[in-house]
Structures are given as C-alpha cells and as structure tokens.
Amino acid sequence: MMLSIAKAFVEESQTMAFDDLKAELALLLQEMENQPEDRHELYLVIREKLNEIRSYGMPLPEDLVRFEEEMEAEFAADKTGG
C-alpha cells in the first residue's frame, strides 16, 4: 500500500513537472517571437528545457526538437560562413 502511494506521488510529481516544462517552453517560444535578436540565448534555454524533459523520460515535443535541430544547423552555417 505504502509503495503504491509513493509511486503515485512520484508519477504525479513527474506529470506536474512535465506540465511546468511545457508551459515554460510555450513562454519561451512567445518570447522568441517578441525578441528574435537573441536567438543564441533562446536556443540554449530551449536545449536546456528539452534536456530536462529527457531526464524525466517524457516524450519530446517534435516541433521543438525540429526547431532545436534547425537552429543548430543555422548556427553551424553561420560559423562556416554559409
């Protein structure tokens, strides 16, 4: 009984943390639309949040994963002058 209560608490905590991360990501995307001049900082914050989601073992939002990959490619092209 005690183990099932503890397990339910952990699962609820993970769900709440995941919901918090999703809300933070939505806010970050809104900030990106309002402040596109600071794309490197935004990229780092999104990458950090995606890593937090990974640590919970939760599924990653595909659109944010694609966005992260596109930004990486963009920064790599800028670095090589392309």
N, C-alpha and C positions, 0 to 999 in steps of 0.2 A: 504494500500500500504506500509506504513512505517513498519507495523508489519511483513508483508511478507518478506521485505528486511532484517529486523533484524533476523527473523527466518532462512532465507537462510544463513546469515552471521554466525550464531551460528552453523548451520549444517556443513558449510564449515570448520569452525574452529575445530569442533569436528573431522571431517574427516581428516584434516591435522594433528591434534594432534595424532589421532589413527595411521596414517601412520608413524609419527615420532616414536611412541612407537614400532611399528612393526620393523622399521629399527634399533632401539636401541636393541631390543630383538635379532635380527639377528646378530648384532655385538657381543652381549654378548655370544651367542652360539659359535661364532667363537673364542672368547677369551677362552671359556671353553675348546675347543679342543686344544688350544695352551698352556693353563695353568691349567691342571686338578688338581694340588696340592692344589688349593684354592677353593674347592667345596662349603664350607660353605658360603663364601662371595658371590660366584656366585648364590647360592640358594637364599640368601637374596635379591640380586638385581633382580633376576627373579621374586621372590614373590612380590616385590615392584612394578615392571612393570605390572604384572598381576593385581594387585590391582588398579593401575591407569586405566587400560583398563576397569576393572569392574566399576569404578567410572563414566566412560563415557557411560556405558550401552552398550558397544560394545561386540560382541561375542568374546570369548576367543579362542585362537589357541589351539585345542585339544591336539596337540603333546606337547605343553609347559605345559599344565595342567597335563598331564600324567607324564611328566618329573618332575614337582614340587612334585607330589604325590610319585613318585619313590624315589626322594631324601629324602623326609620326612620319608619314610619307611626305607631307608638305614641309616639315622641318628638315627632313633629310635632303629634299630637293633644294631648299634654301641654302643648306650648308654646302652642297656641292655646286651651287651656282646655277642650278637648273630650274 
